[in-house]
Amino acid sequence: MPPPGIPTGGQTPAPDPAPVPTPDAKAPAPVFAGTVLVKIYSDLIATGNENGQINGVDPAKMGRIQEAVKGISGVSGVSVSSTTGILEAGYSGPYNNVEDIEKAVARLGVHCTLISPVIVKFRPYNQDNEAKVTSALQSVSGSIGVIKDSGNFCLYLPLESLTINGILDSCKNAGYPGTIISHDYYELSFTKAGDVAKLEKELRDTKFILKSQVDTTGNKVTVTVVRGRCSKAQVKKLTDSCGFDCK
């Protein structure tokens, strides 16, 4: 009689196989769902005859723009207004693909920029705690999403909520000061005001100026622009041309 626990026939039971560790499932990318707006500048702004050429650009190019954007995964319902120069697209997909809509327009040789959502790219001087940086950006008024991409923290928010100093202060107060690499903020003081209405219009119509304000109480002009696309010197030329004495 074999001892208890030993099978007959003299065979020893094979040991149970070691459990294979299962890798942690990768968290899904944050998803944006809503309307994306891209401002298309002078190339596609109507000149008064919406049925004719638009600033010398073949109207068929507007169709090519729409087709290019429709080809992006997650995009639906694309339209372009020839009077406002704004492309509108429904989009549902990863946040880091929202910018592909702007890039698709730019690849056709058309100056443009995202205006909803605006993507502000922030680079902290110290990245030892990504969660704290993300939390600081999520606490910014109007924030609808934050992702990290290529060493930058990308904050998504509506244009009306875009406040460069507010974003910088939020991160600095959390112990993570840094710099914004996607946008610039200019403040020009003036000692003499000129034609306020004319300057406001010039600032609204200038490419890559996203927000502007002429403050006649505080004697200053403030402007938020796309980095590298509109300089402070260009803004000062506009103030000079409208009769402002700025410094």
C-alpha positions in Angstrom: 0.0 0.0 0.0 1.6 3.4 -1.0 1.8 6.0 1.7 -1.1 8.4 1.7 -0.8 11.2 -0.8 1.3 9.2 -3.3 -0.6 8.1 -6.4 -0.4 4.4 -7.4 2.0 3.5 -10.2 5.0 5.2 -8.4 4.3 8.7 -10.1 4.9 11.9 -8.2 2.4 14.7 -8.8 3.6 17.6 -10.9 3.9 20.8 -8.9 1.3 23.5 -9.6 2.6 26.0 -12.2 3.7 29.4 -10.7 1.1 32.1 -11.3 2.0 34.4 -14.3 1.7 38.1 -13.2 -0.8 40.1 -15.2 0.5 43.5 -16.2 -1.5 46.4 -15.0 -4.1 47.5 -17.6 -3.1 50.9 -19.2 -5.5 53.6 -18.2 -7.5 54.8 -21.2 -6.6 58.2 -22.6 -8.8 61.0 -21.4 -11.5 61.7 -23.9 -12.8 65.0 -25.2 -16.4 65.2 -26.5 -17.8 68.4 -27.9 -17.3 71.1 -30.5 -13.9 72.2 -31.7 -13.5 75.7 -33.3 -10.6 76.7 -35.5 -10.2 80.3 -36.5 -9.1 80.6 -40.1 -7.5 83.9 -40.9 -7.7 86.3 -43.9 -7.3 83.6 -46.5 -10.9 82.6 -46.0 -12.6 85.8 -44.8 -15.3 86.9 -47.2 -14.8 90.1 -49.2 -18.5 90.9 -49.5 -19.3 88.5 -52.3 -19.8 85.1 -50.7 -20.4 83.4 -54.1 -17.1 84.6 -55.6 -13.4 84.3 -54.8 -12.4 84.7 -51.1 -9.3 86.9 -50.9 -8.0 85.3 -54.1 -8.4 81.8 -52.7 -10.4 79.3 -54.8 -13.6 78.6 -52.8 -12.9 74.9 -53.6 -10.2 75.1 -51.1 -12.8 75.5 -48.4 -14.2 72.1 -49.5 -10.7 70.6 -49.3 -10.3 71.9 -45.8 -13.6 70.3 -44.8 -12.7 67.0 -46.4 -9.3 67.0 -44.6 -10.9 67.6 -41.2 -13.6 65.0 -41.9 -10.9 62.4 -42.4 -9.7 62.7 -38.8 -10.9 59.9 -36.6 -13.7 61.0 -34.2 -14.7 64.1 -36.3 -18.2 64.7 -37.4 -20.3 67.6 -38.7 -17.7 69.9 -40.2 -18.6 73.3 -41.5 -16.8 76.6 -42.3 -18.2 80.1 -42.2 -16.9 82.3 -44.9 -18.0 85.4 -43.0 -16.4 84.6 -39.7 -13.6 82.4 -40.9 -14.4 79.8 -38.2 -14.4 76.1 -38.8 -16.6 74.1 -36.5 -16.3 70.3 -36.0 -17.9 67.9 -33.7 -15.2 65.7 -32.1 -15.1 62.8 -29.7 -11.7 61.2 -28.9 -8.5 61.5 -27.0 -7.5 65.0 -25.9 -4.1 64.7 -27.5 -5.7 64.4 -31.0 -7.8 67.6 -30.8 -4.8 69.5 -32.2 -4.9 67.3 -35.3 -7.9 69.4 -36.5 -5.9 72.6 -36.5 -2.9 70.8 -38.1 -5.1 69.4 -40.9 -6.1 73.0 -41.9 -2.6 74.3 -41.6 -1.2 71.6 -43.9 -3.3 73.1 -46.7 -1.3 76.4 -46.3 -3.9 78.3 -44.4 -3.1 80.3 -41.3 -5.3 79.2 -38.4 -5.4 78.5 -34.7 -7.6 76.6 -32.2 -10.0 78.9 -30.3 -12.1 76.2 -28.6 -10.7 74.5 -26.7 -7.5 76.5 -26.4 -4.6 74.3 -25.6 -2.1 75.9 -23.2 1.2 74.1 -23.0 2.9 74.5 -19.6 6.4 73.3 -18.7 7.2 73.3 -14.9 10.8 73.8 -13.9 10.5 70.8 -11.7 8.6 67.7 -12.8 9.1 65.5 -9.7 5.4 65.3 -8.9 3.2 65.1 -12.0 0.0 64.7 -10.0 0.5 68.0 -8.2 1.1 69.9 -11.5 -1.9 68.2 -13.0 -4.0 69.1 -10.0 -2.9 72.8 -10.1 -3.9 73.0 -13.8 -7.2 71.3 -13.1 -8.0 73.9 -10.5 -7.6 76.8 -13.1 -11.0 78.4 -13.7 -12.6 77.0 -16.9 -10.3 73.9 -17.1 -11.9 71.1 -19.0 -9.0 68.7 -19.3 -5.2 68.2 -18.5 -2.9 65.7 -20.2 0.9 65.4 -20.3 2.5 65.2 -23.8 6.2 65.3 -24.7 7.3 66.8 -21.3 4.6 69.5 -21.4 1.4 69.7 -19.4 -1.5 70.6 -21.8 -4.4 72.5 -20.3 -7.6 72.6 -22.3 -10.0 75.4 -21.7 -12.5 77.8 -23.4 -11.0 80.9 -24.9 -13.0 83.1 -22.6 -11.3 81.4 -19.6 -7.8 81.9 -20.9 -5.7 83.9 -18.4 -2.0 83.4 -18.7 -1.1 84.9 -15.3 -3.8 82.9 -13.7 -2.4 79.6 -15.0 1.2 80.6 -14.0 0.0 81.7 -10.5 -2.0 78.5 -9.9 1.1 76.3 -10.6 3.5 78.6 -8.7 1.2 78.5 -5.6 1.2 74.7 -5.8 5.0 74.8 -5.6 5.6 74.2 -9.3 6.5 77.4 -11.1 7.2 77.1 -14.8 6.7 78.7 -18.2 4.1 78.6 -20.9 5.5 77.7 -24.3 2.4 78.0 -26.4 1.2 81.5 -25.8 2.5 85.0 -24.9 0.9 87.7 -22.9 1.7 91.4 -23.5 0.8 94.4 -21.4 1.5 97.9 -22.8 0.9 101.0 -20.6 -0.1 104.3 -22.3 0.2 107.9 -21.3 -2.2 109.1 -24.0 -5.2 107.3 -25.4 -6.0 107.4 -29.1 -9.0 106.0 -31.0 -10.2 103.2 -28.7 -12.8 101.8 -31.1 -10.3 101.6 -34.0 -7.6 99.9 -31.8 -10.1 97.3 -30.5 -11.1 96.5 -34.1 -7.4 96.3 -35.2 -6.6 93.9 -32.3 -9.6 91.7 -33.1 -8.7 91.5 -36.8 -5.0 90.8 -36.3 -3.9 87.2 -37.0 -3.0 85.1 -33.9 -4.3 87.6 -31.3 -6.7 85.5 -29.2 -7.7 88.0 -26.6 -7.3 91.7 -26.2 -8.5 94.6 -24.0 -8.1 98.3 -24.1 -8.4 99.5 -20.5 -8.8 103.3 -20.5 -9.2 103.3 -16.7 -6.0 101.6 -16.0 -4.3 103.1 -19.1 -3.1 99.8 -20.5 -3.6 97.4 -23.4 -3.4 93.7 -22.8 -3.1 91.1 -25.4 -2.8 87.2 -25.5 -1.3 85.8 -28.6 -0.1 82.5 -30.1 3.6 82.1 -29.3 5.9 83.1 -32.2 3.0 84.4 -34.4 2.5 87.9 -33.2 5.2 90.0 -31.4 4.9 92.8 -28.9 6.5 95.1 -31.4 3.6 94.3 -33.8 1.1 95.2 -31.2 2.8 98.4 -30.4 2.7 99.4 -34.1 -1.1 98.9 -33.9 -1.3 101.1 -30.8 0.8 103.8 -32.5 -1.3 103.7 -35.6 -4.4 104.4 -33.5 -2.9 107.4 -31.7 -1.9 105.7 -28.4 1.4 106.7 -26.7 2.5 103.4 -25.4 5.6 102.0 -23.7 
